[in-house]
Structure formats: structure tokens, C-alpha cells
Amino acid sequence: MIAGAGPDTPLQQSFVSLRHGGRAVGAGVLVAERLVLTCAHVVNSALGRDRFEQDTPGPGDPVTLRLPHVAAGRDLTGRVVRELWAPPRATAAASAPVRPGQVPYHGDLAVLELDAAPPAGAEPAPFLQHSYANETIALWASGHPLPAVRAVPRVSAPPWIALDVLGGAEVTEGFSGGPLWDRARQAVVGLVAAVHRTPEPAAPGTPPTTMYAISVPAIEAELPALPPPAVPTARRGVQQLLTALERVLQGHEAVQDCEERLAARLGRPSAGPAADLERLVGLAVGVRRGIPELLDLVRDHAHQPAAGPYDPHPRPGHHGAREDWERLRRAARTVRPGEYLTTRQRRDLSGLLAHCTRTDPRTLLERVLPHAPELPAVAGLADVMDALEGFSSLTGAPVPPLLQGVVRISVEERAAGAYPSEDLDAWVERVGARSGVDEAAVSQFRADVVAAAAPVHTPAPGPTGGAAPRVQVELLPTATGRRFTYQIWTLADSRTHRLALVRDAEAGSEQVVDDIRRVLRTEVREDPETALVEYFLPSAWLGLDVDSWESPDGDEDGPFVPGITRRVVVRTTERSRESYAGWKQRTAALPHAKHLVLDERHTDRRVARAQLEVHRDAGTVIVCCPPDHHGTLLRQCVQAGVHTVLWHRDEHGAQLARDLLDLVDGADHTEVPEVVRLERAKAIAEPESTAHHGRRLSLLYDAPDHRPPQLAPDAWVLTQP
């Protein structure tokens, strides 16, 4: 039994250890009185099966488990709930098995039902969606507090969350399936699934270990039959909600009926005749998406019958009733500001969004929230919906941001056909009507979006169109700088970033280029424009000549040289908040920006920094100094927020500086990568001219139209904790 209440008591009351052969092999968490949520590969390990076994364990496959903080020495037995078994699979849609080393993968969830009631003191854990600002902890399978891991969510890469490990124990086998606990918000925000570690021994300055967890939205999407999990007890706004409900739900029968129906929806026992407003509100605030479910049910009682047989959307009656209903909605948003949709409405929307391929998530978020001071990182349309759901119409707009986003998606997807655009419109109509949003306001907003989009001409993909596909290589060199681990992402046809290839065993530059060619051939459609290849490097390795790498002459096409057949640029993974502030300032000055040359006079770091401070409107910097000073000046440029830096890896001097200035003079910043590519190609095309400045020409390019959301982790070795 837990001796006393502490900051992690809800975690300890719900923490489950899964066992095999007398030892802990993984963890889980109690989500209902007799239901345990964990990873499918942990269940497989507890049954002595292959980690990625697909077949559902039957009633004859009992799993041994314990609640170490409640009854440390007592073994319990659980069995897999057949409809709540989601084994690991390679893709979101298909059931193909996971290839060794592939990340991220989908599924990997299971629910066990206990054969008997859990020991006294056990309580289901509260759940919330993760927050990027909050530190989390994860316990090892034994539940002992000493080998706990501290981590902070860094980026969402559905269905996983990537977290930077800040400290604590080394993340090893046994953490999988365990709850990721947000101590500040007192809630579980995901299930630990995997970890990527840098090779041993780690070089100085190596980024922290990255841990992965399955997010709460992914759990809900994978296991639709799972009863809604509990949430931390809400306090703010509860009294306002009670007061508003007293005016809308009049009479004990109405309260009792709503309580019974809400309990049935949420999979919780009803109080029956003993139900009252306090019980009704307590039921709603204690369960994820319980407040939207409550509003949906109360609406049926609060509204008068339809005005006629052809009016499918009953409206509130007199003016006072409408005021009461709006007051109830405001109170609900105070209690649960991040929940607007019922569970079914959210699932229906997720199903439709899976068929949307034309809408860019980041662009959509910027259009719906143009004045937001800081936009969250999003990796897909489902992420955008989760973000928009938390925003109210603070400016008095008649259409909430969430519905605005869905309308914009519908308009953009209509060019691809009627489906899913027409179904998205129908979804907006239903949800808007049940949420009290005026139908005429939605129609007017849709008409405005269509009118705004109609006259806009979308430029063909090209160096100035910003629509060419991109291949992004996140590269981490070894100490020698000759071997690398890396991952390759794609951004094609305005779709979201997708992880295309992972190389967690050290490889040489020729293998890197071979893998880029493979990704270009299989993952990117390059008609009519060739892809832009972006190498993301730690700032200490910006001097690597990645733009001149080529593959061996191994086929009839000859060697593959991305630097002359593709636009190849270097980017850095280490822009800080300070450098990003400088980047924004230089971006704003681009229309009138001048070029700046840093030569041998500026090799002192203080002098270089002073030059960059004096010329804070310089958008393009020419580095023209002896090669042994390149690293220093490049890091100074990154720190100052410069987004376009051109330099020659071997040569320097006044004449070269003039040549490079002439090269970029008059070119729009979006044209610079293509200008540099052509110069490289000209140098190769003129073998007799060994002094052509196109040889060994390099470009650091973080221009405004090439600033995607933060990528997934730095190079690592894949393990399964």
C-alpha cells in the first residue's frame, strides 16, 4: 500500500509491472478498474513470444503482472482483450510487419483485462495530451523510483512523440509500455515505446538520447473501443458549470436521464435515482472528452422540438434560453479549454483527414491563426486539429478556429475530387449545428475562403515557385568525420514531412548518396522540377563537403552527383532562440537587404560578430577567407541569424569575393540554390578550366521558404526499451 500521498501518487496507484519467468519485462498502466494498457510487444515478451508477433493471444495465454506500489509481492493475472489488440505494423493503413530498425511504426498497443479486481489502493490513471513545455518521467518495469528517466517532449511525429532525455537512468529494455508521467499536470501523456541512443562512446557535444512515446491521440485512434480514460480533477470553472446547468436542466428527471446516458457513453457506472448535478458534472470532468459529451447530451434536453418536419437542427427557444445555453458553453470551455469535440466527432474527423493529401499542415495553421505569437510544431493535419481545438473565438469570430480549419481543408481538397471534401462539409454542418454555430456564418466563411483562393495563380514548381519536393538528410558524423549515421526525410507535393529511411549503422559518404538516390527514385515524384537536397548538420561540422559527394560509378547511368543534378544546400540543426530572433529580423529586411563579405580581415570572432551586428539587415553573406577559418565564420553567421552564406572551400581573395558577389547580385534569395547548382555544373563541364569558381562552391541556406518544423531526432542507434 502507498504510505502517503505524494506528487506521483496517481502514477504509483496505476503503475503495472508485466513479468515473465519471475522478472519484470515491461510496464503498463491501469486505465479502468480492471483494464491495463500497455504495448503489444511487451505482452509478447511477457508471454515468451517474438517481440513483433502479430497473432492475438487467446484466453489460454495469461499474463502475469503486479502493481508494485500497491501490492508489491502479489501476482495478478490478465488476458488480452481481443478487440483491443493492435500489434506493431509498418504503416498506418496496412498490417505489414515491422522491418528491423524501422521507425516510427504504428500500433503496438494492447489492453489486458484482470481476472479479478485489483488490490485495494489501485486507481486508474488520469490522461491528458502532452505539453511541449513540461518535463515528464518514466519508471522502469519494476516501478522502483531510482531508475526513473526525465525527459521533455521535443516534437510530435505521429503516432509517436519524440522526447529529449534530460537525466536519470539509462533508457534500457523494460521501460516500454510504461506511462509517461507529467508531474506538473498530474497526468499520463503517453506510453513509452522506443529509444534512440547515440553510439558509444558519445563525442563531446553529442545531443541527448531521444526517447519515443505513443501519444494519447494515437492511443485513442488505435483503440476506439477503449473506454475514455480519466483526466485530472478539474477545479476552475466547475462552479460556473454547475450554475449554468441548473438553468438549462430543470427537474430531477432531466438530470437523471442525462447522467444515465452520459455514464453509458463514457463506460462508467450510473448513480441511477441518486444522480444529481454534482454527480453529473463530476462524471464529465473526470473523463477525457467528458465535457463535450455532456454538452451534446444536455443540448437534446435544452432545445425545444424542431420547428417543422424539414428543420433538422432544433434551435433554442426564447432569448433567455439562448443566453443560458451560451453561458453553459462558456463555462464548459473554462473547465476544458482544449476539448471541443466529442469522441465520435473526433474519430469521424480523423478518418476523413486520413484521405486529405493536398493541404500543408503548417500553412493551414498559419492561415487560421495569423496573429498567434507562437505556433505549435505540427506534423500532420490531425496535429493541427488538436492545436485548433484548444483555441476559442476570442476575437468574436462567429466560426471557431477548429471549424475554420476544416472548411479550409475542404476547399483545398476539392480540387482532388468530391471525396472527402463533401463529407468534410457535412461534418462541419453537423458539428456546427450541435455546437450552436450559425449555419449562415459557416456558409459565408466558406464563400470567403473560396473567393480568396480563386484568383491566386499557383506557380509551377521550380526554383522560384517554392513547390519543388525536398529531400532532407539529418546527418551526424563520427569523430573522424568520415563515417555517419543519418535519417532521410521527404517533403513532396506540399505534403507533410515523412521519414523515408534510417541508417543507424555507420556508413560512408558514398552510401549516403546511394540512399539519397534510392529515396529520390522511390519516394519523390520529380516532374517537372528536380528535388532540393538539404543536409542538416551540427554547426561544428558545417565544413563537411557534402555538396561534392557522389556515388560510385556502379551502373549504366554513371556516378550520381547530387551537387550538379540537384540543388544541394547545407543547413544546421542548432539554431538557438537568439539566432532565430536574428533570422526573423534579417528575413523582414530581405526586400532591401545588401550583401556582406567576411574576408581575412574578419577572422577574429569579435570582429566578425561586430560586422554582423552592424549589418543586421544583411541577408546574404559571402565568406572569403583562408579555409581554416571557415568553421569560425560559419558559426558566427548561424549565431547571428544569417540564412544564406556562400563560400568556396579551397580558394579566397578579393577576385573570388567579387566573382561570388556578381553571382548572387540581382538574384532573388529563392533563386540562389539554382544559381549555385549551375555554377557547379559549369565547372564540371569545363574540365580544362581547373580554376573555375564553381568547383568546391558551397551554400548554407536557411531562407524563409525553407524553414520546416523541427525534424525528428539526431543520429542514434535503435533499441527497444
N, C-alpha and C positions, 0 to 999 in steps of 0.2 A: 504494500500500500504506500502511497505517496505521503510522506510525513507532514509536509506543509506546503502551502501554496507559494509558488514562485513565478518568475516571468515566463517559464516554459512549462507550466503545469498542464495546459491543454495539449501540448505536444506529448508530454510524458504519459498522459492518460490515454492517448490514442496510438502511441507508437507500438508497432508489432514487429517481432523478430521471426523470420522464417528459417527453419532448421532442416538439416539433412545429416544423418549419421551422427547426431549428438552435437553438431556445431552450427553456428549461425552462418547462413549463406547469403542473406539479403534481408530487406526490411519491407514494411508495408505500413498502412495507416488505417485505423478504424474510421469508416465513413457513415455507418449506420449501426444500430445496436448489435447486429451480428454479421455485418459485411466488412471485409478487409480489402482495400485497394492496394495493388502492388504492380510490379512489372511482370509480364508474361515470362520473360527469360529468368526471373527469379523463381517463379513457380516451377519452371522446368528444372532449374538447378536443385530445388528442394525435393523434386521427385527423382533425381538422378538421371534426368534425360539430357539430350543435347540442348544447349542454350537456346537455339533458334528453332526448336521443334514446333511444327505448326498444328498438329492434331490436338483437339481439345481433350484435356484429362477427364476421365469419366468418374462416376461415383465410387469406383473401386480404387481411386488414386487419392487417398487422403494426404493432406499436407500438414506437417507438424509445425506449430507456431507457439509463440509466447508473447505475453505483454510484460516486458521486463521491469517496467516501473510500477506495475500494479500487482502482479503476482509472479515474482522472479523465477521461482522454481517449478511453476505449474505448466505442464504441456497441454495445449489445446489442439483440436483437430478441425481443419476446414477443408471444404471441397469447392472446386471451381464451379461457378455459376455459368452454365453453357452459353447463355445469350450475352454474357459479359466477359467473353474471352476474345481478345484481339491480339494475336501473335505478331511478332515483328514481320514487316513486309517491306519490300524495296520501294514501292511508290504509294501514293495516296489512293489511287483508284484500283490498281491490280493487286493480286495476292501473291506475287512473285516473292520467293525467299530473298533474304538479305545477303548480298555478296560480302565476303570477308573484307573488313576495312571500310565498308560503305557508310557514310554519314551525310546528312541525318537520314534515318529511316522512319517508318511510320508504325503505328500500332504499339505493340509491346506493352499492353495493359491487360490486367486480369483482376477479377473480383472473386474472393473466397467467401463462402458462407460458413460460419461456425456451426458445428454440430450442436453446441449448447450455448447458453447465454454466457457472455464474458464475465470475468470476475468483478466483484464489487469495486467501484472506483474507476472502471473503464468508461470513457466517454468519447463519442465521435468527435473528430477534429473539425474545427471551422476552416473554411476555404475562402480565399479571395484571389483575384487576378494579381499577378506580380506587379511590383512597382520598381522602376529603374533606380530610384533614389535610395532604396532600403537595403541594408545588409541582411543576409539570410544565413541560417545554419543548417547543417545536415549531420545526422548521427549515423555512426556505423551500425551494422546489423545487430550487435549486442545491445545497443541502446545506451552503452556507457558514455557519460558526458566527456571523458578525456579525449577520445579520438574524434571529436567533433570538427567539422570543417566550416570556415567562414567564407562567404562568397557574396558578390554583388552582381545582380543581373546587368549584362552589358548590351545585348542585342537580342531581339526576337527573330528566330529563323524557323517559323512554323514547320513541324509541330513542336519544336524544341525552343528552350530559352538557353542562351549561352551566358555563363557566369564566370567572372574572374575570381579565382580563389585567392583570398587575401591572407589566409593563415590557418593555423590549426594543424590537424593531422594530414598526412599524405593521403590523397584520394586513391584508395585501392579497392579491390574486389570486396563486396559486402555493403557498399553504400547504396547500390541500386535498389529501386523500389521504395526507398525511404522518403518520408515527407521533407520537402524544402520549407523550412520554417522562418517566417518573417516575424521576428520578435517584437518589432515596433508596432506592427498592425495586428499581432496575435492571431495569425492565420497561416495555413498551409498554402503555398503559392505554386506548387508543382511537385512532381516525383523525380528524384534523381535517376538518370538513365545511363549516362556515359561520361567519360572524361578524356580529354586530350592533354597529354603531357609532353613537354619539350624533351628532347633526347638528353640522356645523362652522359657526362656531366654538362650542366647548362652553362652557357657562356655568360659573362658579365652583361647585365642589362637585358637578359632574356625576359620576355613578357611572362606574366604569371600563368600558372596552369589554368586551363579552361574546363569547367565542368558544365555538363548539359543536364537539363531537366525537362520533362514533358510538362507543358503549360496547362493551366486549368481549362482554357477554351478547347485545347486539343483533347483533354480527357473527356469533356462534355460531348465533343463531336464524335469521338471514337466509341463512347459508351452511352448512347441515347437512352437506354433502359435503366441506367443507374439513377437511383433516387437523388434529387437535388441535395448537394451537401449543405451542412450547416455553415453559417457565417458568424463572425464575432458579433456579440450582442450590441445592437445599435443603441445609442443614447440620444444623440442630437436629433431633434425633430419628432421624437416619439410622442410627446405630449401634444404637439401640433397635429399629428396624425390622428390621435385619439379624439381630439376636439372636432376635427373635420369629419371623421367617420360618424360621430354622434349626430351630426346634422344631415348626413346623407343616408345612413342606415337607421331607419326609425322602426323600433319594435324588436322584441327579443327573437321573434321568428325569423326576421331578416338576418340578424346577426348569426343565429344558429345555423341557418341554411348556408350562409357564406362560409362559416367556419368548417362545416362538414365537407363542402365542396373543395375548399382550399386544402384541407388535410388530405383529401383523396388525391388532388393534383400533386401534392408535394410528397406523397408517400409517408405521411405521418399519422399517428392515431388521432381521432377526433374526440373532443370532450363531450360530445352529444348534448343533452339538455343543459349541462353545466357550462356550456360555452358562453362567453361574454366578450365585450370589446377588447379587454386586456388580453384574453386568450387568443383572440383573432389576430391582434397586432403582434403579439409575441410569436405566434406561429409564422407570420410573414417576415418579421425582421430576423428570425433565426435561421433562415434558409436562403441560399443563393437564388436570386431572381424571384424571391417570395413576394416582394413589394409589387412588381409589375403583375404578377399573377393575382394578387389581391385586388388591384385596380381593375383588372379585366373582369373579375367576378362581381365586384361591387357595382360596376357600370351597369350590369344587367338588372340590378335591383334599383339603381338610382334613376334610370331613364324610364320615361313613360313608354307605352306601346307605340309601335310605328304609326306614323301619321296616315298611312294608307298601304294598300297591298303592294304598291310599286316603290315604296320607300324602304330600301334595305338597311338604312342606317338610322335607327331611332335617335332623336335629338332630345336634350334636356328640355324640360317643360318651361316654367316661368323663369323670369330673370334671376330670382333668388336662387333657384336650383342650379343655374349655370354658375353663379358665383360660388356656391358651396362645392361644386364639382372642381372648379379651378383651384379653390383653396385646398382641396384634398390632393390634387396633383402637385401643387407646390410643396405641401408637407411631405409627400412621397419622395420628391426629388431631394429634399433636405435630408431625409433618412438614408436614401440610397442614390446619391448623385450619379453613380456610374451605371445604373440599371434602368433602362427604358423599355426593353422588350421582354416578353415572356419567353420561357424556354422554347416553346414550339415556334414562336415567331423568329427567334434567333436561329433555330435549326433550319427553318424554311429558307431564311435569307442565306445562310451558309451554303445550302445546297444549290441555290441559284448562282451565287458568286463563283462557285467552282467552274461554271461554264463561261465566265467572262474572261476574255483574253486581250481586249484592246485597251483597257483602262490602266494607266500607270498609277500605282498606289500613292506615291509621294506627290505627284502633280494633283491628284484628286484632293488630298488633304490640304494642300496649299490653296486650292480654289475655294474649298468650303470654309476654311479658317484663314483668310488672308491677313488678318491682323493679330493672330496669336503670337505672343512674344517668343515662344519656344515650342516647336512642333515635335511630337514624339517620333522615335525611329519606327518605321513600319516596313514590313517585309512582304506584305500581301494585302489584298482587299479585306480579308477578314480582320487583319490588324487595324486597318483604317476604321472599320465599323466599330470595333471595340473602343477605339480612341474617340470617335464622334459620339458614341453613346453617352460618354461622360460629360459632354458639353450641352448646356442649356441654351435657349434662345435669349441670351442676356440683353441683346440689343433690341428686343421686341419683335424680331422677325417672326412672321406667322408660321413658318415651316421650320421645325427643329433641324439642327445640323445633320443629324443622322438621316432623316428623310431627304434632305438636300443632297447628301452624298449618294443615296440610292437612285434618286432621279437623275443625277449627272451620269452615273454608271449606265443607266438605261438608255439615255440619249446617245452616249458614246458607243455602246454596244449595238445599237440599232443598225449601224452600217454593216454589221456582220450577219444580220438576219433578224427574224421576228423573235426567235428564242435566244436568250432568255429575256430580251427586252420587254416584251409584252407581259410576261409573268412578273417581272420586277415592278412594272406599273401597277399590276393588280395587287401585288404585295403592299406597295405604298398606299394604295387606296384603302385596303382593309385595315392596315395598322394605323393610318392617319385617322380614319373614321373612329376606330375604337380608342384612339388617344385624344380625341377632341380637336384634331387639326382640321381647319376648314378646307373642304374639298376644292373650293374655288381658289384658295391660296396656293394649293399644290398645283392646280392646273396652270395658274398664272406663272408660278415659278418655273414649271416645265417649259412653258412657251418662251419665257425669257432666256432659258438656257439654250433652247433650240435656235432662237433668233441670234443669240450671241455667237453660236458655233457656225451658223450657216455661211456668213461671208468670209470666214477665215480660210485662207488657202494654206494647206499643209504642204510644205516644201518637200521635194523628193529627197530621199536620204542622200547625204553627201557631206563634204567637209564643212559646209556652212549650214546644213539642214538640221544637225543635231540629232538625227534619227538613225544614224548608222549603228549597226549592232556593235557590242563591245565584248571583248574577252579580257577578264581581269585575273591576273596571276598574283596571288599573295604569296610572297617568297621569303623564306628565312634561310640565309646561308649558314654553313658551319663556320667554325673559327678560321678555317683556311680560306673561305670564300670560293671554294671550288666545288663543293657538294651542297645540295639543297633539299629541303622538304618544302612542299608547297600545296596549294589548292587552287583550282581554276574555277572561276565563276563566269556566267554568261548573262548578258543583258541584251535581248534581241526583240525586235518588233514591238518596242515600248512595253514589254512585259517586265515582271519583277525579276530581281536577281535570283539566279538558280545555281546551286552548287553542282558543277558538272564533273569534276574529277578531283581526287585526293591522292597525293603521293606522300605517304608518311615514312617511307624508307628513303634514305639519302640517294640522290641522283645527280648526274652531271648536267651541264647546260644543254648538251645535245638531246638528252631525254626530256628536258623541259620544253624545248622547241618541238620535239616529236609529239608530246602530249598536247601542245597548243594546236598543232596541225590536226590531230585527231579530234579535238573539240570543235575546231572550225568546220571539219568535214561532217561531223555527226550531229552537232548541236546548234549551229548557226546557219541561217539562210542568208547568203551574202549577195543577193541580186536586188538592185544593180550595184550596190556600193560595198566595198570591202570593209571588213571589221577594223575597229580600233583596238589595238592590243595595249593594255595598261599593266605595267609591272609595279606592284606595291611593295616597297622595301622599307626596312628600318632606316632612319636617317643616317646611321653610321655606314650604311652600305650603298649609298646613292652613287658611289663611284663605280659600281659594277657595270661593265659594258654590255648590259642585257640587250641593248638596241642593235648590237652587231652579232649576236648569237645566231647560229644556223645549225640545221640538222645535217647529218652526214649524207653523202651522195648515194642514197640507198635504193632509189627506184628510178623509173624512166623519166620522171619529172626533174631529176637532179636535186641538189640540196634545196631545202626550204629556208629562205632568208626573210623572216618577217619584217625586218627593218626596211626592205626595199619594195616588198609586195603588200605590206600593211603599214598603217600609221602606228608606230611604236613610240610610246611615251613612258616616262618614269614618274611614279607618284610615291608619296610617303605615307606610311601608316601612323606617323607620330605627330600630327598637328595637335597642339595644345589649345586650351581656351584662349590664351593670349594670342597665339598665332592665328587662330580663327578670327579673332576680332580684327587683326590687321588685314587678313584676307578679305573680310567683308568691306573694309574701308577702301582697299585697292579695287575691289570689284565695282563699287559705286563710282569710282573715278575713271573707269575704263574708257568712256566715250572721249575723254580729253587726256588720257594718260600718255606720258612720254616714256621713252626707253632709257635705261640706265646701264652704264658699263662699269663693271668692277674689274680692275686690272691689277697689275703687280703693286700698284700704289696702295691697294686696299686689302692686302693680305693680313694685316693686323686686324684681329677680331673687333677691337674697339673702333677702328677707323671704318671697317665695313658696316658695323652696326650704326654708326653715326650717319654714314651715307644713306642707308636705308631709312633712317628716321627723318632725315632732311627731305628725302624724296618719297614721301608716304603715298604719293599718287602714282608711282611707277608700277605699271602692270607687268612689264616685260624687262628682265634683267639679262644682260649679256655678261657672262663670266669669262674673262680672257686673261688668265694668269698662269704661271707655271703649274703643271698638273698636281704637284704635291700639295698645293693649297686649295685644290678644288673642293675637297671634303669640308674644309672650314667655311668657305664662302657659301657652299650649297646649304649647309646647316643654318648659316646666318639668314639666308633668303627664306628658308622654311619658317624659321622663328619669327621673321618679320611679316609673314603672310603673303609673300610673293607667290603668284600662281603660275607664272611662265618664266622659265630660266633656260637659256640656250647657251651651250658651251661645246668646245672642241676638246676631246680627251687628250690630245697629244700636243697641239700647236697653241701658240699665243703670240701676242704682238699687236701693234697698232693697226697693221694692214688687215689682220684677221678680224679685229674688232669692227673695222669699217665694213668688211665684207658681210659679217653677220648682221650688223645694223641695216645694211642695204637689203639683206634677205627678208627681214621682218618689217621693214619700213613700208607703210601703206597697206599692210595685210591686217585684216580683222583678226582678233585673237582666235576665233574659231577656225581660221584658215592656217594657222601656224603649223599644226601637226602635218598637214598635207604638204606644205612648203618644205618642211624638213625632210619628209619622205622622198620627195622628188630630188632634193639635193643629194641625198644618199644614193639614190638610183643613178643619177648623173655621174657620180664619182665611180661607181662600179662599171658603168657603160663606157668610161674612158680610161681603160687600164694603163694607157701610156702616160696619163697625167697623174702622177703619184702625189702631187701637191694639191689636188682638188679639195677644197674645204669641206665637201660633203662626206669625206671619209672621217669616221670616228666622230661624227656630229651627234650630239645628244640633246634631249629635250625633257626637262621637268615640267609637267603640265597638270595643274590642278585648277583649270579655268572654271568659270561659273557653271557652264553647261555640262561639266563632268565632275560633279560632286555628289556621288550616290550616298545612300545611308551607310553607316559604318558596317564594314564587312564582318564576317564571322572570324573565328579565332586565328591567331598566328600559328605558324607551323608547329606540329606536335606529333606524338606517337599515339595511335588509337589504343585504348584499353577499355574494358567493360568492367566498371566497378561493381 
